[in-house]
Each structure stands twice: as C-alpha cells, then as structure tokens.
C-alpha cells in the first residue's frame, strides 16, 4: 500500500511541476490590465469603447423620489462572442462595472428623471 501512495504522490508532484513549467514558459499575460508580479488590477483605459452589457438605476432610499446612482457594465466584444458560443466566460475576460453619481430633476416626461453626472468608482472583474 505504501508503494501505491508513494507512486501516486510522485505522479501528482510531477504533473504539478509540469503544469507550473508550462505556465512559466507562457509569456502572455493573463489579462492586459493585471500586473503579473503583484496581481493589482487596473481599470482598462478604453473600457467605454466596449459593448455595454446593461445599465441599472438604483432608486434613492431616503428623501424625495429619484435615482441614487447608475451601474453600467462593459466587456470586450470577444468575451461576448465566446460566452454566446460556449455559455461561459473565457479565462482572462474583463468586466467593468462603472458606478455613476446622478442628479434627479422634474422634467416634462416625469417628476423624477435622473441622469449620470460623474464617475463614483469601478468594480473590475477578471
């Protein structure tokens, strides 16, 4: 039984080493906005040129009726194509959720119409 466990351990270590060696030989970055040495994720500079997956308005909880903030989600065109073909996101896909402050005002279309005013922050998913 010890020899089976020993052989299994050697096999697992060997396969793990082979996988690590293969990843070390691949010089392509996981995602261009991720620093490979620190893992720090940057907001991609051109994300607003990507297709929009959706926009959501969050209503105010307190005070007069209105919009608290907007959330807009973007991703690369190739990510959408991959997802539509395979039903999952590819490795290295980047999704950016942009948070926008809003202003609400009465307009002829309604008493509480909101629009985005300034970027409040981002969530970036890789």
N, CA, C and O atoms as CSV, one atom per row, in Angstrom:
chain,resi,resn,atom,element,x,y,z
A,1,UNK,N,N,0.818,-1.194,0.000
A,1,UNK,CA,C,0.000,0.000,0.000
A,1,UNK,C,C,0.865,1.263,0.000
A,1,UNK,O,O,0.522,2.261,-0.634
A,2,UNK,N,N,2.017,1.205,0.736
A,2,UNK,CA,C,2.908,2.356,0.781
A,2,UNK,C,C,3.445,2.684,-0.604
A,2,UNK,O,O,3.609,3.855,-0.948
A,3,UNK,N,N,3.722,1.646,-1.407
A,3,UNK,CA,C,4.272,1.899,-2.743
A,3,UNK,C,C,3.234,2.576,-3.646
A,3,UNK,O,O,3.593,3.396,-4.491
A,4,UNK,N,N,1.961,2.240,-3.474
A,4,UNK,CA,C,0.903,2.879,-4.270
A,4,UNK,C,C,0.800,4.358,-3.897
A,4,UNK,O,O,0.685,5.214,-4.773
A,5,UNK,N,N,0.842,4.657,-2.599
A,5,UNK,CA,C,0.768,6.044,-2.137
A,5,UNK,C,C,1.995,6.816,-2.606
A,5,UNK,O,O,1.880,7.965,-3.032
A,6,UNK,N,N,3.168,6.191,-2.529
A,6,UNK,CA,C,4.398,6.836,-2.978
A,6,UNK,C,C,4.330,7.142,-4.468
A,6,UNK,O,O,4.675,8.247,-4.887
A,7,UNK,N,N,3.892,6.183,-5.270
A,7,UNK,CA,C,3.796,6.390,-6.718
A,7,UNK,C,C,2.761,7.472,-7.047
A,7,UNK,O,O,2.981,8.292,-7.939
A,8,UNK,N,N,1.642,7.475,-6.332
A,8,UNK,CA,C,0.612,8.487,-6.567
A,8,UNK,C,C,1.149,9.874,-6.214
A,8,UNK,O,O,0.877,10.844,-6.922
A,9,UNK,N,N,1.908,9.969,-5.127
A,9,UNK,CA,C,2.492,11.248,-4.723
A,9,UNK,C,C,3.479,11.750,-5.762
A,9,UNK,O,O,3.481,12.933,-6.102
A,10,UNK,N,N,4.315,10.858,-6.265
A,10,UNK,CA,C,5.290,11.230,-7.294
A,10,UNK,C,C,4.569,11.694,-8.556
A,10,UNK,O,O,4.966,12.678,-9.181
A,11,UNK,N,N,3.521,10.990,-8.922
A,11,UNK,CA,C,2.753,11.356,-10.107
A,11,UNK,C,C,2.118,12.740,-9.944
A,11,UNK,O,O,2.176,13.560,-10.860
A,12,UNK,N,N,1.517,13.000,-8.790
A,12,UNK,CA,C,0.883,14.299,-8.542
A,12,UNK,C,C,1.923,15.414,-8.560
A,12,UNK,O,O,1.699,16.457,-9.173
A,13,UNK,N,N,3.058,15.205,-7.893
A,13,UNK,CA,C,4.113,16.215,-7.880
A,13,UNK,C,C,4.659,16.455,-9.280
A,13,UNK,O,O,4.916,17.593,-9.671
A,14,UNK,N,N,4.831,15.382,-10.025
A,14,UNK,CA,C,5.335,15.512,-11.393
A,14,UNK,C,C,4.382,16.287,-12.280
A,14,UNK,O,O,4.809,17.156,-13.041
A,15,UNK,N,N,3.103,15.985,-12.194
A,15,UNK,CA,C,2.119,16.700,-13.008
A,15,UNK,C,C,2.016,18.164,-12.589
A,15,UNK,O,O,1.867,19.048,-13.433
A,16,UNK,N,N,2.096,18.415,-11.286
A,16,UNK,CA,C,2.064,19.796,-10.802
A,16,UNK,C,C,3.264,20.584,-11.298
A,16,UNK,O,O,3.127,21.741,-11.695
A,17,UNK,N,N,4.434,19.968,-11.279
A,17,UNK,CA,C,5.644,20.625,-11.777
A,17,UNK,C,C,5.543,20.893,-13.267
A,17,UNK,O,O,5.941,21.955,-13.745
A,18,UNK,N,N,5.009,19.922,-14.000
A,18,UNK,CA,C,4.844,20.082,-15.442
A,18,UNK,C,C,3.886,21.234,-15.748
A,18,UNK,O,O,4.141,22.028,-16.653
A,19,UNK,N,N,2.805,21.326,-15.009
A,19,UNK,CA,C,1.847,22.418,-15.216
A,19,UNK,C,C,2.490,23.762,-14.895
A,19,UNK,O,O,2.305,24.724,-15.641
A,20,UNK,N,N,3.235,23.845,-13.808
A,20,UNK,CA,C,3.904,25.092,-13.433
A,20,UNK,C,C,4.933,25.488,-14.482
A,20,UNK,O,O,5.054,26.666,-14.819
A,21,UNK,N,N,5.676,24.512,-14.999
A,21,UNK,CA,C,6.667,24.787,-16.033
A,21,UNK,C,C,5.985,25.310,-17.294
A,21,UNK,O,O,6.470,26.248,-17.926
A,22,UNK,N,N,4.870,24.704,-17.652
A,22,UNK,CA,C,4.136,25.138,-18.836
A,22,UNK,C,C,3.629,26.558,-18.694
A,22,UNK,O,O,3.669,27.327,-19.655
A,23,UNK,N,N,3.149,26.922,-17.506
A,23,UNK,CA,C,2.669,28.283,-17.294
A,23,UNK,C,C,3.829,29.266,-17.273
A,23,UNK,O,O,3.682,30.398,-17.734
A,24,UNK,N,N,4.976,28.859,-16.750
A,24,UNK,CA,C,6.137,29.737,-16.705
A,24,UNK,C,C,6.659,30.013,-18.105
A,24,UNK,O,O,7.178,31.101,-18.359
A,25,UNK,N,N,6.537,29.066,-19.011
A,25,UNK,CA,C,7.003,29.235,-20.379
A,25,UNK,C,C,6.077,30.141,-21.187
A,25,UNK,O,O,6.498,30.705,-22.197
A,26,UNK,N,N,4.839,30.285,-20.764
A,26,UNK,CA,C,3.870,31.112,-21.475
A,26,UNK,C,C,4.060,32.557,-21.028
A,26,UNK,O,O,3.719,32.907,-19.898
A,27,UNK,N,N,4.600,33.395,-21.905
A,27,UNK,CA,C,4.888,34.781,-21.553
A,27,UNK,C,C,3.707,35.716,-21.779
A,27,UNK,O,O,3.826,36.919,-21.548
A,28,UNK,N,N,2.579,35.193,-22.222
A,28,UNK,CA,C,1.425,36.055,-22.439
A,28,UNK,C,C,0.763,36.362,-21.100
A,28,UNK,O,O,0.613,35.470,-20.265
A,29,UNK,N,N,0.365,37.616,-20.887
A,29,UNK,CA,C,-0.274,37.963,-19.618
A,29,UNK,C,C,-1.666,37.356,-19.523
A,29,UNK,O,O,-2.335,37.149,-20.535
A,30,UNK,N,N,-2.091,37.076,-18.306
A,30,UNK,CA,C,-3.439,36.545,-18.067
A,30,UNK,C,C,-4.477,37.523,-18.590
A,30,UNK,O,O,-5.391,37.130,-19.315
A,31,UNK,N,N,-4.346,38.766,-18.236
A,31,UNK,CA,C,-5.183,39.849,-18.758
A,31,UNK,C,C,-4.299,41.090,-18.784
A,31,UNK,O,O,-3.502,41.312,-17.873
A,32,UNK,N,N,-4.441,41.885,-19.819
A,32,UNK,CA,C,-3.525,43.012,-20.001
A,32,UNK,C,C,-3.612,44.055,-18.892
A,32,UNK,O,O,-2.676,44.835,-18.714
A,33,UNK,N,N,-4.697,44.088,-18.153
A,33,UNK,CA,C,-4.824,45.081,-17.084
A,33,UNK,C,C,-4.482,44.528,-15.699
A,33,UNK,O,O,-4.790,45.159,-14.688
A,34,UNK,N,N,-3.845,43.346,-15.648
A,34,UNK,CA,C,-3.426,42.750,-14.378
A,34,UNK,C,C,-1.905,42.716,-14.340
A,34,UNK,O,O,-1.272,42.176,-15.247
A,35,UNK,N,N,-1.316,43.289,-13.295
A,35,UNK,CA,C,0.132,43.249,-13.120
A,35,UNK,C,C,0.513,41.846,-12.665
A,35,UNK,O,O,0.118,41.430,-11.576
A,36,UNK,N,N,1.283,41.098,-13.484
A,36,UNK,CA,C,1.587,39.707,-13.132
A,36,UNK,C,C,2.436,39.554,-11.869
A,36,UNK,O,O,2.391,38.505,-11.228
A,37,UNK,N,N,3.205,40.575,-11.502
A,37,UNK,CA,C,4.056,40.442,-10.319
A,37,UNK,C,C,3.313,40.745,-9.021
A,37,UNK,O,O,3.656,40.194,-7.976
A,38,UNK,N,N,2.293,41.619,-9.069
A,38,UNK,CA,C,1.585,41.998,-7.845
A,38,UNK,C,C,0.126,41.546,-7.822
A,38,UNK,O,O,-0.474,41.438,-6.752
A,39,UNK,N,N,-0.443,41.284,-8.997
A,39,UNK,CA,C,-1.854,40.924,-9.071
A,39,UNK,C,C,-2.785,42.124,-9.020
A,39,UNK,O,O,-4.005,41.965,-8.980
A,40,UNK,N,N,-2.212,43.332,-9.022
A,40,UNK,CA,C,-3.022,44.546,-8.982
A,40,UNK,C,C,-3.800,44.675,-10.294
A,40,UNK,O,O,-3.235,44.537,-11.380
A,41,UNK,N,N,-5.097,44.941,-10.177
A,41,UNK,CA,C,-5.966,45.085,-11.342
A,41,UNK,C,C,-6.183,46.570,-11.614
A,41,UNK,O,O,-6.556,47.325,-10.716
A,42,UNK,N,N,-5.948,46.983,-12.851
A,42,UNK,CA,C,-6.175,48.363,-13.277
A,42,UNK,C,C,-7.486,48.453,-14.054
A,42,UNK,O,O,-7.904,47.483,-14.686
A,43,UNK,N,N,-8.126,49.605,-14.006
A,43,UNK,CA,C,-9.301,49.846,-14.840
A,43,UNK,C,C,-8.787,50.044,-16.266
A,43,UNK,O,O,-7.965,50.932,-16.490
A,44,UNK,N,N,-9.245,49.246,-17.240
A,44,UNK,CA,C,-8.772,49.408,-18.616
A,44,UNK,C,C,-9.098,50.810,-19.147
A,44,UNK,O,O,-10.207,51.311,-18.958
A,45,UNK,N,N,-8.128,51.430,-19.807
A,45,UNK,CA,C,-8.298,52.804,-20.283
A,45,UNK,C,C,-9.422,52.936,-21.300
A,45,UNK,O,O,-10.093,53.968,-21.343
A,46,UNK,N,N,-9.638,51.927,-22.107
A,46,UNK,CA,C,-10.599,52.031,-23.209
A,46,UNK,C,C,-11.923,51.321,-22.933
A,46,UNK,O,O,-12.661,51.035,-23.876
A,47,UNK,N,N,-12.247,51.031,-21.681
A,47,UNK,CA,C,-13.435,50.216,-21.396
A,47,UNK,C,C,-14.726,50.844,-21.920
A,47,UNK,O,O,-15.671,50.118,-22.229
A,48,UNK,N,N,-14.792,52.152,-22.027
A,48,UNK,CA,C,-16.022,52.792,-22.520
A,48,UNK,C,C,-16.227,52.591,-24.022
A,48,UNK,O,O,-17.291,52.916,-24.549
A,49,UNK,N,N,-15.224,52.061,-24.710
A,49,UNK,CA,C,-15.366,51.713,-26.129
A,49,UNK,C,C,-15.932,50.305,-26.288
A,49,UNK,O,O,-16.301,49.915,-27.396
A,50,UNK,N,N,-16.005,49.542,-25.211
A,50,UNK,CA,C,-16.527,48.171,-25.244
A,50,UNK,C,C,-18.055,48.187,-25.272
A,50,UNK,O,O,-18.674,49.187,-24.909
A,51,UNK,N,N,-18.661,47.080,-25.703
A,51,UNK,CA,C,-20.125,46.980,-25.649
A,51,UNK,C,C,-20.627,47.038,-24.200
A,51,UNK,O,O,-19.961,46.579,-23.272
A,52,UNK,N,N,-21.803,47.607,-24.042
A,52,UNK,CA,C,-22.457,47.678,-22.737
A,52,UNK,C,C,-23.318,46.441,-22.541
A,52,UNK,O,O,-24.157,46.127,-23.385
A,53,UNK,N,N,-23.116,45.738,-21.435
A,53,UNK,CA,C,-23.946,44.570,-21.125
A,53,UNK,C,C,-25.265,44.981,-20.487
A,53,UNK,O,O,-26.265,44.275,-20.613
A,54,UNK,N,N,-25.269,46.108,-19.810
A,54,UNK,CA,C,-26.502,46.566,-19.186
A,54,UNK,C,C,-26.270,47.791,-18.323
A,54,UNK,O,O,-25.145,48.076,-17.912
A,55,UNK,N,N,-27.344,48.508,-18.058
A,55,UNK,CA,C,-27.323,49.679,-17.187
A,55,UNK,C,C,-28.466,49.543,-16.191
A,55,UNK,O,O,-29.593,49.218,-16.566
A,56,UNK,N,N,-28.169,49.792,-14.925
A,56,UNK,CA,C,-29.165,49.673,-13.864
A,56,UNK,C,C,-29.229,50.973,-13.094
A,56,UNK,O,O,-28.200,51.584,-12.803
A,57,UNK,N,N,-30.437,51.396,-12.765
A,57,UNK,CA,C,-30.639,52.571,-11.929
A,57,UNK,C,C,-31.019,52.105,-10.530
A,57,UNK,O,O,-31.855,51.216,-10.370
A,58,UNK,N,N,-30.407,52.701,-9.531
A,58,UNK,CA,C,-30.725,52.395,-8.138
A,58,UNK,C,C,-31.476,53.585,-7.553
A,58,UNK,O,O,-30.970,54.707,-7.533
A,59,UNK,N,N,-32.675,53.327,-7.082
A,59,UNK,CA,C,-33.527,54.388,-6.544
A,59,UNK,C,C,-33.020,54.862,-5.185
A,59,UNK,O,O,-32.388,54.110,-4.444
A,60,UNK,N,N,-33.308,56.112,-4.879
A,60,UNK,CA,C,-32.995,56.648,-3.553
A,60,UNK,C,C,-33.835,55.925,-2.513
A,60,UNK,O,O,-34.992,55.589,-2.763
A,61,UNK,N,N,-33.252,55.690,-1.357
A,61,UNK,CA,C,-33.961,55.041,-0.260
A,61,UNK,C,C,-34.607,56.090,0.642
A,61,UNK,O,O,-35.677,55.863,1.206
A,62,UNK,N,N,-33.955,57.225,0.768
A,62,UNK,CA,C,-34.461,58.293,1.634
A,62,UNK,C,C,-34.656,59.566,0.823
A,62,UNK,O,O,-34.062,59.732,-0.243
A,63,UNK,N,N,-35.484,60.454,1.332
A,63,UNK,CA,C,-35.692,61.739,0.679
A,63,UNK,C,C,-36.699,61.649,-0.454
A,63,UNK,O,O,-37.437,60.671,-0.570
A,64,UNK,N,N,-36.722,62.685,-1.290
A,64,UNK,CA,C,-37.695,62.699,-2.389
A,64,UNK,C,C,-37.370,61.616,-3.422
A,64,UNK,O,O,-36.235,61.144,-3.490
A,65,UNK,N,N,-38.358,61.225,-4.221
A,65,UNK,CA,C,-38.110,60.201,-5.241
A,65,UNK,C,C,-36.984,60.620,-6.174
A,65,UNK,O,O,-36.830,61.799,-6.494
A,66,UNK,N,N,-36.216,59.659,-6.597
A,66,UNK,CA,C,-35.120,59.952,-7.512
A,66,UNK,C,C,-34.185,58.773,-7.665
A,66,UNK,O,O,-34.420,57.693,-7.123
A,67,UNK,N,N,-33.129,58.999,-8.408
A,67,UNK,CA,C,-32.127,57.971,-8.680
A,67,UNK,C,C,-30.912,58.221,-7.790
A,67,UNK,O,O,-30.397,59.338,-7.738
A,68,UNK,N,N,-30.456,57.184,-7.093
A,68,UNK,CA,C,-29.269,57.275,-6.238
A,68,UNK,C,C,-27.993,57.200,-7.073
A,68,UNK,O,O,-27.099,58.035,-6.935
A,69,UNK,N,N,-27.917,56.179,-7.951
A,69,UNK,CA,C,-26.749,56.006,-8.812
A,69,UNK,C,C,-27.088,55.058,-9.953
A,69,UNK,O,O,-28.055,54.298,-9.891
A,70,UNK,N,N,-26.266,55.125,-10.996
A,70,UNK,CA,C,-26.368,54.199,-12.121
A,70,UNK,C,C,-25.204,53.227,-12.063
A,70,UNK,O,O,-24.105,53.593,-11.648
A,71,UNK,N,N,-25.440,51.990,-12.477
A,71,UNK,CA,C,-24.393,50.982,-12.650
A,71,UNK,C,C,-24.400,50.583,-14.119
A,71,UNK,O,O,-25.437,50.177,-14.645
A,72,UNK,N,N,-23.255,50.694,-14.786
A,72,UNK,CA,C,-23.129,50.338,-16.199
A,72,UNK,C,C,-22.046,49.268,-16.302
A,72,UNK,O,O,-20.948,49.452,-15.777
A,73,UNK,N,N,-22.341,48.145,-16.975
A,73,UNK,CA,C,-21.385,47.041,-17.090
A,73,UNK,C,C,-20.922,46.914,-18.537
A,73,UNK,O,O,-21.732,46.881,-19.463
A,74,UNK,N,N,-19.590,46.843,-18.712
A,74,UNK,CA,C,-18.957,46.732,-20.023
A,74,UNK,C,C,-18.102,45.463,-20.079
A,74,UNK,O,O,-17.629,44.983,-19.049
A,75,UNK,N,N,-17.904,44.919,-21.293
A,75,UNK,CA,C,-16.920,43.860,-21.515
A,75,UNK,C,C,-16.449,43.916,-22.960
A,75,UNK,O,O,-17.039,44.608,-23.790
A,76,UNK,N,N,-15.374,43.176,-23.253
A,76,UNK,CA,C,-14.810,43.173,-24.600
A,76,UNK,C,C,-15.717,42.412,-25.571
A,76,UNK,O,O,-16.409,41.477,-25.166
A,77,UNK,N,N,-15.718,42.807,-26.855
A,77,UNK,CA,C,-16.529,42.094,-27.855
A,77,UNK,C,C,-16.187,40.607,-27.934
A,77,UNK,O,O,-17.083,39.777,-28.086
A,78,UNK,N,N,-14.906,40.265,-27.833
A,78,UNK,CA,C,-14.504,38.854,-27.923
A,78,UNK,C,C,-15.026,38.036,-26.741
A,78,UNK,O,O,-15.265,36.836,-26.873
A,79,UNK,N,N,-15.202,38.678,-25.598
A,79,UNK,CA,C,-15.779,37.993,-24.440
A,79,UNK,C,C,-17.244,37.648,-24.700
A,79,UNK,O,O,-17.700,36.556,-24.361
A,80,UNK,N,N,-17.966,38.571,-25.296
A,80,UNK,CA,C,-19.375,38.315,-25.628
A,80,UNK,C,C,-19.481,37.171,-26.628
A,80,UNK,O,O,-20.304,36.272,-26.459
A,81,UNK,N,N,-18.651,37.202,-27.673
A,81,UNK,CA,C,-18.679,36.138,-28.686
A,81,UNK,C,C,-18.386,34.777,-28.066
A,81,UNK,O,O,-19.064,33.795,-28.369
A,82,UNK,N,N,-17.380,34.717,-27.199
A,82,UNK,CA,C,-17.008,33.464,-26.542
A,82,UNK,C,C,-18.155,32.963,-25.668
A,82,UNK,O,O,-18.505,31.783,-25.701
A,83,UNK,N,N,-18.734,33.875,-24.886
A,83,UNK,CA,C,-19.830,33.486,-23.992
A,83,UNK,C,C,-21.033,32.962,-24.781
A,83,UNK,O,O,-21.648,31.969,-24.392
A,84,UNK,N,N,-21.361,33.622,-25.876
A,84,UNK,CA,C,-22.501,33.177,-26.685
A,84,UNK,C,C,-22.242,31.808,-27.313
A,84,UNK,O,O,-23.170,31.017,-27.481
A,85,UNK,N,N,-20.992,31.526,-27.658
A,85,UNK,CA,C,-20.655,30.245,-28.288
A,85,UNK,C,C,-20.540,29.110,-27.274
A,85,UNK,O,O,-20.935,27.981,-27.567
A,86,UNK,N,N,-20.001,29.394,-26.076
A,86,UNK,CA,C,-19.678,28.324,-25.126
A,86,UNK,C,C,-20.478,28.355,-23.831
A,86,UNK,O,O,-20.424,27.403,-23.053
A,87,UNK,N,N,-21.222,29.438,-23.585
A,87,UNK,CA,C,-22.026,29.515,-22.374
A,87,UNK,C,C,-21.235,29.786,-21.111
A,87,UNK,O,O,-21.744,29.569,-20.011
A,88,UNK,N,N,-20.007,30.253,-21.240
A,88,UNK,CA,C,-19.180,30.604,-20.084
A,88,UNK,C,C,-18.198,31.691,-20.505
A,88,UNK,O,O,-17.963,31.909,-21.694
A,89,UNK,N,N,-17.637,32.359,-19.526
A,89,UNK,CA,C,-16.666,33.402,-19.824
A,89,UNK,C,C,-15.293,32.783,-20.049
A,89,UNK,O,O,-14.948,31.808,-19.381
A,90,UNK,N,N,-14.499,33.324,-20.974
A,90,UNK,CA,C,-13.155,32.793,-21.194
A,90,UNK,C,C,-12.208,33.228,-20.077
A,90,UNK,O,O,-12.461,34.222,-19.395
A,91,UNK,N,N,-11.122,32.485,-19.893
A,91,UNK,CA,C,-10.081,32.903,-18.959
A,91,UNK,C,C,-9.556,34.257,-19.404
A,91,UNK,O,O,-9.324,34.479,-20.592
A,92,UNK,N,N,-9.370,35.155,-18.461
A,92,UNK,CA,C,-8.842,36.477,-18.769
A,92,UNK,C,C,-9.897,37.485,-19.201
A,92,UNK,O,O,-9.562,38.630,-19.508
A,93,UNK,N,N,-11.171,37.082,-19.230
A,93,UNK,CA,C,-12.231,38.032,-19.585
A,93,UNK,C,C,-12.258,39.160,-18.558
A,93,UNK,O,O,-12.020,38.934,-17.372
A,94,UNK,N,N,-12.546,40.356,-19.013
A,94,UNK,CA,C,-12.597,41.511,-18.124
A,94,UNK,C,C,-13.992,42.126,-18.202
A,94,UNK,O,O,-14.491,42.418,-19.289
A,95,UNK,N,N,-14.612,42.318,-17.048
A,95,UNK,CA,C,-15.884,43.027,-16.953
A,95,UNK,C,C,-15.660,44.241,-16.062
A,95,UNK,O,O,-15.064,44.133,-14.991
A,96,UNK,N,N,-16.136,45.382,-16.507
A,96,UNK,CA,C,-16.004,46.617,-15.737
A,96,UNK,C,C,-17.401,47.099,-15.372
A,96,UNK,O,O,-18.246,47.298,-16.245
A,97,UNK,N,N,-17.638,47.287,-14.075
A,97,UNK,CA,C,-18.901,47.859,-13.594
A,97,UNK,C,C,-18.590,49.282,-13.149
A,97,UNK,O,O,-17.879,49.503,-12.169
A,98,UNK,N,N,-19.136,50.237,-13.886
A,98,UNK,CA,C,-18.912,51.647,-13.614
A,98,UNK,C,C,-20.059,52.175,-12.756
A,98,UNK,O,O,-21.228,51.947,-13.069
A,99,UNK,N,N,-19.728,52.873,-11.684
A,99,UNK,CA,C,-20.729,53.468,-10.796
A,99,UNK,C,C,-20.768,54.968,-11.059
A,99,UNK,O,O,-19.735,55.638,-11.036
A,100,UNK,N,N,-21.960,55.489,-11.309
A,100,UNK,CA,C,-22.111,56.910,-11.616
A,100,UNK,C,C,-23.003,57.593,-10.587
A,100,UNK,O,O,-24.068,57.083,-10.236
A,101,UNK,N,N,-22.556,58.759,-10.104
A,101,UNK,CA,C,-23.438,59.611,-9.316
A,101,UNK,C,C,-24.526,60.124,-10.247
A,101,UNK,O,O,-24.345,60.148,-11.464
A,102,UNK,N,N,-25.643,60.528,-9.685
A,102,UNK,CA,C,-26.745,61.003,-10.518
A,102,UNK,C,C,-27.328,62.295,-9.978
A,102,UNK,O,O,-27.083,62.700,-8.842
A,103,UNK,N,N,-28.102,62.916,-10.833
A,103,UNK,CA,C,-28.878,64.085,-10.445
A,103,UNK,C,C,-30.306,63.821,-10.901
A,103,UNK,O,O,-30.530,63.356,-12.019
A,104,UNK,N,N,-31.256,64.113,-10.049
A,104,UNK,CA,C,-32.668,63.909,-10.375
A,104,UNK,C,C,-33.359,65.264,-10.422
A,104,UNK,O,O,-33.111,66.131,-9.584
A,105,UNK,N,N,-34.229,65.434,-11.414
A,105,UNK,CA,C,-34.946,66.700,-11.559
A,105,UNK,C,C,-36.304,66.455,-12.201
A,105,UNK,O,O,-36.486,65.455,-12.895
A,106,UNK,N,N,-37.243,67.339,-11.983
A,106,UNK,CA,C,-38.529,67.203,-12.677
A,106,UNK,C,C,-38.372,67.630,-14.135
A,106,UNK,O,O,-37.714,68.626,-14.434
A,107,UNK,N,N,-38.980,66.870,-15.029
A,107,UNK,CA,C,-38.970,67.204,-16.459
A,107,UNK,C,C,-40.366,66.965,-17.017
A,107,UNK,O,O,-41.240,66.463,-16.311
A,108,UNK,N,N,-40.576,67.316,-18.261
A,108,UNK,CA,C,-41.896,67.125,-18.857
A,108,UNK,C,C,-42.262,65.655,-18.967
A,108,UNK,O,O,-43.442,65.318,-19.055
A,109,UNK,N,N,-41.262,64.770,-18.962
A,109,UNK,CA,C,-41.529,63.331,-19.058
A,109,UNK,C,C,-41.834,62.693,-17.713
A,109,UNK,O,O,-42.253,61.537,-17.663
A,110,UNK,N,N,-41.632,63.420,-16.627
A,110,UNK,CA,C,-41.923,62.868,-15.312
A,110,UNK,C,C,-41.352,63.719,-14.199
A,110,UNK,O,O,-40.515,64.588,-14.446
A,111,UNK,N,N,-41.801,63.478,-12.962
A,111,UNK,CA,C,-41.373,64.300,-11.835
A,111,UNK,C,C,-39.989,63.958,-11.287
A,111,UNK,O,O,-39.415,64.752,-10.542
A,112,UNK,N,N,-39.442,62.798,-11.638
A,112,UNK,CA,C,-38.152,62.382,-11.069
A,112,UNK,C,C,-37.321,61.698,-12.149
A,112,UNK,O,O,-37.224,60.472,-12.190
A,113,UNK,N,N,-36.724,62.506,-13.022
A,113,UNK,CA,C,-35.898,61.979,-14.109
A,113,UNK,C,C,-34.440,62.149,-13.710
A,113,UNK,O,O,-34.022,63.242,-13.327
A,114,UNK,N,N,-33.656,61.063,-13.797
A,114,UNK,CA,C,-32.262,61.110,-13.381
A,114,UNK,C,C,-31.308,60.927,-14.542
A,114,UNK,O,O,-31.636,60.293,-15.544
A,115,UNK,N,N,-30.123,61.493,-14.390
A,115,UNK,CA,C,-29.056,61.277,-15.366
A,115,UNK,C,C,-27.724,61.199,-14.625
A,115,UNK,O,O,-27.566,61.773,-13.548
A,116,UNK,N,N,-26.758,60.473,-15.221
A,116,UNK,CA,C,-25.441,60.330,-14.621
A,116,UNK,C,C,-24.668,61.626,-14.688
A,116,UNK,O,O,-24.728,62.339,-15.690
A,117,UNK,N,N,-23.935,61.941,-13.616
A,117,UNK,CA,C,-23.185,63.197,-13.572
A,117,UNK,C,C,-21.681,62.994,-13.494
A,117,UNK,O,O,-20.935,63.710,-14.163
A,118,UNK,N,N,-21.217,62.048,-12.705
A,118,UNK,CA,C,-19.776,61.855,-12.514
A,118,UNK,C,C,-19.506,60.416,-12.094
A,118,UNK,O,O,-20.352,59.763,-11.483
A,119,UNK,N,N,-18.323,59.937,-12.429
A,119,UNK,CA,C,-17.939,58.575,-12.047
A,119,UNK,C,C,-17.680,58.537,-10.545
A,119,UNK,O,O,-16.914,59.338,-10.009
A,120,UNK,N,N,-18.323,57.606,-9.891
A,120,UNK,CA,C,-18.188,57.405,-8.442
A,120,UNK,C,C,-17.124,56.355,-8.136
A,120,UNK,O,O,-16.453,56.424,-7.107
A,121,UNK,N,N,-16.973,55.377,-9.041
A,121,UNK,CA,C,-15.997,54.315,-8.831
A,121,UNK,C,C,-16.210,53.186,-9.815
A,121,UNK,O,O,-17.069,53.268,-10.693
A,122,UNK,N,N,-15.415,52.114,-9.663
A,122,UNK,CA,C,-15.487,50.965,-10.551
A,122,UNK,C,C,-15.333,49.680,-9.760
A,122,UNK,O,O,-14.727,49.658,-8.689
A,123,UNK,N,N,-15.890,48.616,-10.305
A,123,UNK,CA,C,-15.557,47.253,-9.921
A,123,UNK,C,C,-14.996,46.622,-11.186
A,123,UNK,O,O,-15.611,46.728,-12.248
A,124,UNK,N,N,-13.846,45.971,-11.097
A,124,UNK,CA,C,-13.258,45.301,-12.255
A,124,UNK,C,C,-13.131,43.832,-11.920
A,124,UNK,O,O,-12.535,43.465,-10.908
A,125,UNK,N,N,-13.690,42.992,-12.771
A,125,UNK,CA,C,-13.666,41.546,-12.588
A,125,UNK,C,C,-12.848,40.931,-13.704
A,125,UNK,O,O,-13.083,41.217,-14.878
A,126,UNK,N,N,-11.891,40.090,-13.351
A,126,UNK,CA,C,-11.082,39.374,-14.343
A,126,UNK,C,C,-11.323,37.905,-14.152
A,126,UNK,O,O,-10.752,37.087,-14.872
